[in-house]
Amino acid sequence: MPLFDSPIRYRWLMLGIMGVIYFLACLHRISPTVIARDLVHEFGADATALGWMASTYFYLYAAVQPPVGLLSDTWGPRKVVTFFTFIACLGCLVFGSAPNMIIAGVGRALIGIGVGGIFVPGLKIFANWYKEKEFAGVTGIYLALGNAGNLSASLPLTYLVLLLGWRMSFIGIAAITVLFGFLAWWLLRDRPEDKGWPPVVEPLSPETVRSDPIPEGLTPLKRLGLIFKNYGFWVVTFSYFFTGGPGLSFQGLWSVPYLIDVYGYSRLQAGGILMIMPIGFIVGSPLIGFLADRSRMGRKTILLGMLLIYLICWSVFFLSGAKPPKILIMPLFFIMGLSGGGNLSLYMTIMKEFFPPWLTGTAMGLMNPAAFLAAALYQPFTGWLMDAVGKVGASYPLAAYQRIFLVYFISMVLSVVLLLPLKKPAKK
């Protein structure tokens, strides 16, 4: 490929491949909100059962993150991405052909396992192909490409489901997934040296070296011990947990029913409004990432600013009794997406600063499931809270949604408070 005959160019090809695969992962993340009513109609499920089915993705996604991080550091990210992409394809096929809610949950779980092996290995590849001062920016682009999947899981997926039905839509997604599984194996490389090129990442000076040579006899348990003894890991991870739960559970399950039940929008209208949130995410991910790479404010300060903006948005929903003026819905969704995209790239970059390169994959693999574990817990819990209020006809009343906004508000307060005492690690 003459166009990609240098590491500087080739890394952008790999970013595109990883971006498309992560796009598919994000599409699955929030797809239940679009087909929620189809599943209720076909399987006769209530909100609690729907919440449990949707949450299997997040439980399994979270469960595979530690081994995925460890495999990325030892087995190599190219092999990890390829293997898990094929598992995601299998999950799509199972979900699309499910005869009942149990098998749908199994398919959803397989999808969660499969796409759980995408994000962290991608970061591991980029850490080897991009300089440290470029990392937050390229992570933002990666997140933006992936979260175009969230955008497509709103109105575009709604149209696709109306055209083909929800089953054929997921079988078609499986076909695309297997194609990019083969492309991943063919084109991805763990480091420039695998293509015969010199390293892109510049050597660190003695004054800034934080990455001592890999200690001899470093077992997986010793890796975990080094990470768990680091206070920064716990602060960042728990803050990330309380930030991710509200956004993922609302956007991924309750946003479309909320817009239909509370504001009376049609299904297509609700899907169109939901697009605003991933658009904000796509703008915020690279924008805030590049700002953090170039600003003297410090990444923690910028992250706190993003979290406070996010908290204010949830406060509007909670303090308005779950029904802010209709004119505010789209601006709120956009700002929530913008701040959400910015805080995710910063969480990853800050976590990377606490560990040497030979531990970053494992550390991020242990942190990354926090938000998805939160979503796995929040979805059935908020479904239970809504069922406790009960339906009025075919819809949930305002009081049901007010309960979940209270949960989201408290969660975001905890996220901000946890991050306040965090200090940047001293350079050795």
C-alpha positions in Angstrom: 0.0 0.0 0.0 2.1 3.0 -1.2 -0.3 5.4 0.5 0.5 3.9 3.8 4.3 3.4 3.4 5.3 5.2 6.6 4.4 4.7 10.3 2.9 8.2 10.4 0.4 7.3 7.7 -0.1 3.7 8.6 -1.2 4.5 12.1 -4.2 6.5 10.7 -5.3 3.5 8.7 -5.3 1.4 11.9 -7.1 4.2 13.7 -9.8 3.9 11.0 -10.1 0.1 11.4 -10.3 0.3 15.2 -12.7 3.2 14.9 -15.2 1.2 12.8 -15.0 -1.8 15.1 -15.5 0.4 18.2 -18.4 2.1 16.2 -20.1 -1.3 16.2 -19.4 -1.8 19.9 -21.1 1.5 20.7 -24.0 0.8 18.5 -24.8 -2.3 20.5 -24.4 -0.4 23.7 -27.5 1.7 23.3 -29.5 -0.3 20.7 -32.0 -1.7 23.3 -33.5 1.7 23.7 -34.6 1.7 20.1 -36.0 -1.9 20.0 -37.3 -1.9 23.6 -40.9 -1.8 22.5 -40.3 -4.5 19.9 -38.9 -6.8 22.6 -41.7 -6.0 25.0 -44.3 -6.8 22.3 -42.6 -10.0 21.0 -41.5 -11.5 24.4 -44.1 -10.0 26.7 -41.4 -8.5 29.0 -41.8 -5.8 31.7 -39.3 -3.1 32.5 -37.4 -5.2 35.0 -36.9 -8.1 32.6 -35.9 -5.6 29.8 -33.5 -4.0 32.2 -31.9 -7.4 33.0 -31.7 -8.4 29.4 -30.0 -5.1 28.4 -27.7 -5.2 31.3 -26.1 -8.6 30.4 -24.1 -6.7 27.8 -22.6 -4.5 30.6 -22.0 -7.3 33.1 -20.0 -9.4 30.6 -18.3 -6.4 29.1 -17.1 -5.4 32.6 -16.1 -9.0 33.4 -13.8 -9.4 30.5 -11.9 -6.1 30.9 -9.2 -7.3 33.4 -8.3 -10.4 31.2 -8.5 -8.2 28.1 -6.1 -5.7 29.6 -3.7 -8.5 30.7 -3.9 -10.2 27.3 -3.2 -6.8 25.6 0.0 -6.5 27.6 1.1 -10.2 27.1 -0.6 -11.7 24.1 -0.7 -8.5 22.0 -3.6 -6.2 21.1 -3.9 -7.4 17.4 -4.8 -10.9 18.4 -7.1 -9.7 21.2 -9.1 -7.4 18.8 -9.5 -10.1 16.2 -10.6 -12.9 18.5 -13.1 -10.8 20.4 -14.6 -9.3 17.2 -15.5 -12.7 16.1 -17.2 -13.4 19.4 -19.3 -10.2 19.0 -20.4 -11.5 15.5 -21.6 -14.7 17.1 -23.5 -12.8 19.7 -25.3 -10.7 17.0 -26.4 -13.9 15.3 -27.7 -15.4 18.5 -29.6 -12.2 19.5 -31.1 -11.7 16.0 -32.5 -15.3 16.0 -33.5 -15.5 19.7 -36.9 -17.3 20.3 -37.3 -15.8 23.8 -35.9 -13.3 26.2 -33.5 -15.8 27.8 -31.8 -16.5 24.5 -31.8 -12.8 23.7 -30.0 -12.3 26.9 -27.4 -14.9 26.0 -26.9 -13.2 22.6 -26.6 -9.8 24.3 -24.1 -11.3 26.8 -21.9 -12.7 23.9 -22.0 -9.3 22.3 -20.8 -7.8 25.6 -18.0 -10.3 25.8 -17.0 -9.6 22.2 -17.0 -5.8 22.1 -15.3 -5.9 25.5 -12.1 -6.8 23.7 -12.0 -3.7 21.5 -11.5 -0.5 23.4 -8.5 -1.2 25.7 -6.4 -3.1 23.0 -7.0 -0.1 20.7 -5.6 2.2 23.3 -2.6 -0.2 23.7 -1.9 0.0 20.0 -2.2 3.8 20.0 0.2 4.1 23.0 2.8 2.4 20.8 2.1 4.3 17.6 1.5 7.9 19.0 3.6 10.2 21.1 2.6 10.9 24.7 1.6 14.5 23.8 -0.7 13.1 21.1 -2.4 10.4 23.2 -5.3 12.4 24.6 -6.1 13.8 21.2 -6.0 10.5 19.4 -8.0 8.9 22.2 -10.6 11.6 21.6 -10.7 10.8 17.9 -11.0 7.1 18.7 -14.0 7.8 21.0 -15.6 10.1 18.5 -15.4 7.4 15.7 -16.7 4.8 18.1 -19.5 6.9 19.4 -20.7 7.6 15.9 -22.2 4.1 16.7 -24.2 5.7 19.4 -25.4 8.2 16.9 -26.3 5.4 14.4 -28.1 3.5 17.2 -30.7 6.3 17.4 -32.6 7.5 14.3 -30.6 5.5 11.7 -31.1 2.2 13.6 -34.8 3.1 14.1 -35.2 3.5 10.3 -33.3 0.2 9.7 -35.5 -1.7 12.2 -38.7 -0.2 10.6 -37.3 -1.3 7.2 -35.9 -4.8 7.9 -37.2 -5.6 11.4 -35.1 -5.9 14.4 -34.0 -9.5 13.7 -32.6 -8.9 10.2 -31.0 -5.7 11.3 -28.8 -7.5 13.8 -28.0 -10.3 11.4 -26.8 -7.6 8.9 -24.7 -6.1 11.7 -23.1 -9.5 12.3 -22.1 -9.7 8.6 -20.3 -6.3 8.8 -18.7 -7.4 12.1 -17.1 -10.5 10.7 -15.7 -8.5 7.7 -13.9 -6.1 10.1 -12.6 -9.0 12.1 -10.7 -10.2 9.1 -9.5 -6.7 8.3 -8.2 -6.4 11.9 -6.1 -9.5 11.6 -4.8 -8.4 8.2 -3.9 -4.8 8.9 -3.4 -4.1 12.6 0.1 -4.3 14.0 1.0 -4.0 17.7 3.9 -1.6 17.1 5.8 0.0 14.2 8.7 -2.5 14.7 6.3 -5.3 13.5 6.3 -3.6 10.1 10.0 -3.1 10.1 9.9 0.6 11.0 11.6 2.3 13.9 9.6 3.2 17.0 7.3 6.3 16.7 7.3 6.8 20.5 10.3 8.9 21.5 12.6 7.6 24.2 12.1 9.2 27.6 14.8 11.3 29.1 16.3 10.1 32.4 14.6 12.9 34.3 11.1 11.8 33.1 11.5 8.1 33.0 8.6 6.4 34.8 8.8 3.2 32.9 11.6 1.1 34.3 12.4 -2.1 32.4 9.8 -4.9 33.0 10.8 -6.6 36.3 11.9 -10.2 36.0 9.4 -12.7 37.2 6.5 -10.3 36.8 3.4 -12.6 37.1 -0.2 -11.6 36.4 -0.8 -11.5 40.2 2.2 -9.2 40.7 0.9 -6.9 38.0 -2.5 -6.7 39.8 -0.7 -6.1 43.1 1.2 -3.1 41.7 -2.0 -1.6 40.3 -4.2 -2.2 43.4 -1.6 -0.6 45.7 -1.8 2.7 43.7 -4.3 5.0 45.3 -4.8 6.9 42.0 -6.2 3.8 40.4 -9.0 3.6 43.0 -9.9 7.3 42.9 -10.1 7.4 39.1 -12.0 4.1 38.9 -14.7 4.9 41.4 -15.2 8.4 40.0 -15.5 6.8 36.5 -18.0 4.2 38.0 -20.4 7.0 39.3 -20.1 9.0 36.1 -20.7 6.1 33.7 -23.7 4.6 35.4 -26.2 7.5 34.7 -25.2 8.2 31.1 -25.0 4.6 29.9 -28.1 3.4 31.6 -30.2 6.4 30.5 -28.9 6.7 26.9 -28.8 2.9 26.5 -32.3 2.0 27.8 -34.6 4.7 29.1 -34.1 7.8 26.9 -36.5 6.8 24.1 -39.2 5.5 26.4 -38.8 8.7 28.5 -39.2 11.0 25.5 -42.3 9.0 24.3 -44.0 8.6 27.7 -43.3 12.1 29.2 -43.3 14.4 26.1 -45.5 12.4 23.7 -43.0 12.1 20.9 -43.3 9.4 18.3 -40.8 6.7 18.1 -39.0 8.3 15.1 -39.1 11.7 16.8 -37.6 10.3 20.0 -34.9 8.5 17.9 -34.0 11.7 16.2 -33.7 13.7 19.5 -31.5 10.9 20.9 -29.1 11.6 18.1 -28.2 14.9 19.7 -26.4 13.2 22.6 -23.9 11.1 20.5 -23.4 14.2 18.3 -22.3 16.1 21.4 -20.1 13.1 22.4 -18.4 13.1 18.9 -17.7 16.8 19.2 -16.5 16.7 22.8 -14.2 13.6 22.6 -11.5 15.1 20.2 -12.1 18.7 21.2 -11.6 18.2 24.9 -8.8 15.7 24.3 -6.8 18.2 22.1 -7.5 21.0 24.6 -6.1 18.9 27.4 -3.0 18.0 25.4 -2.3 21.7 24.9 -3.7 23.4 28.0 -1.7 24.4 31.1 -4.7 24.0 33.3 -4.0 20.3 33.9 -6.1 17.3 32.9 -7.7 16.9 36.4 -9.0 20.6 36.3 -10.5 20.1 32.9 -12.0 16.8 33.9 -13.6 18.3 37.0 -15.0 21.1 34.7 -16.6 18.5 32.4 -18.0 16.6 35.4 -19.6 19.7 36.9 -21.3 20.5 33.6 -22.6 16.9 33.5 -23.9 17.2 37.0 -25.7 20.5 36.2 -27.5 18.8 33.3 -28.7 15.9 35.5 -29.7 18.5 38.1 -32.0 20.2 35.6 -33.9 16.9 35.1 -34.1 16.1 38.8 -35.0 19.6 40.1 -37.7 20.1 37.4 -39.5 17.1 38.5 -38.3 15.0 35.6 -39.9 17.3 33.1 -37.8 20.3 32.1 -39.3 22.6 29.4 -39.4 20.8 26.0 -37.2 23.5 24.5 -34.3 22.5 26.8 -34.3 18.8 25.9 -32.0 19.0 22.8 -29.6 21.5 24.3 -29.3 19.4 27.5 -28.8 16.2 25.4 -26.0 17.9 23.4 -24.2 19.3 26.4 -24.4 15.9 28.2 -22.9 14.3 25.2 -20.2 16.9 24.9 -19.1 16.7 28.5 -19.5 12.9 28.5 -17.1 12.6 25.5 -14.6 14.9 27.1 -14.5 13.2 30.5 -14.0 9.7 29.1 -10.8 10.6 27.1 -9.5 12.4 30.2 -10.2 9.5 32.6 -8.2 7.2 30.3 -5.3 9.7 29.9 -5.1 10.4 33.6 -5.1 6.6 34.4 -2.2 6.1 31.9 -0.1 8.7 33.8 -0.1 6.6 37.0 1.6 3.6 35.4 4.6 2.6 33.3 3.9 1.4 29.7 4.1 -2.3 30.6 1.2 -1.9 33.0 -1.0 0.5 31.1 -3.0 -2.1 29.3 -3.8 -4.0 32.5 -4.6 -0.8 34.4 -7.0 0.5 31.8 -8.5 -3.0 31.5 -9.2 -2.9 35.2 -10.6 0.6 35.1 -12.6 0.4 31.9 -15.3 -2.0 33.3 -16.2 0.4 36.1 -18.7 2.5 34.0 -20.2 -0.6 32.4 -20.6 -2.4 35.7 -22.4 0.7 36.9 -24.7 0.5 33.9 -25.3 -3.2 34.5 -26.4 -2.4 38.0 -28.3 0.8 37.3 -30.4 -0.6 34.4 -32.2 -3.3 36.4 -32.3 -1.2 39.5 -33.9 1.8 37.8 -36.3 -0.7 36.0 -37.3 -2.0 39.4 -37.8 1.6 40.7 -40.1 2.3 37.7 -42.0 -0.9 38.1 -42.5 -0.1 41.8 -44.5 3.0 40.6 -46.2 1.1 37.9 -47.5 1.9 34.4 -50.4 4.1 33.6 -51.9 2.4 30.6 -49.0 1.6 28.3 -46.7 4.3 29.6 -44.7 5.0 32.8 -45.7 8.2 34.6 -43.6 11.1 35.5 -43.1 9.9 39.1 -41.3 6.7 37.7 -38.8 8.8 35.8 -38.3 11.2 38.7 -37.0 8.2 40.7 -34.3 7.4 38.2 -33.2 11.0 37.9 -32.7 11.1 41.7 -30.3 8.1 41.4 -28.4 9.8 38.6 -28.1 13.1 40.5 -26.7 11.4 43.6 -24.3 9.3 41.4 -22.8 12.4 39.8 -22.3 14.2 43.1 -20.3 11.2 44.3 -18.2 11.2 41.1 -17.2 14.8 41.6 -16.4 14.5 45.3 -14.2 11.5 44.8 -12.0 13.2 42.2 -11.4 16.3 44.2 -8.4 15.0 46.3 -6.7 13.3 43.3 -3.0 14.4 42.9 -0.9 14.0 39.8 1.7 11.3 40.3 5.2 12.6 40.9 7.7 11.9 38.1 10.6 9.7 39.0 
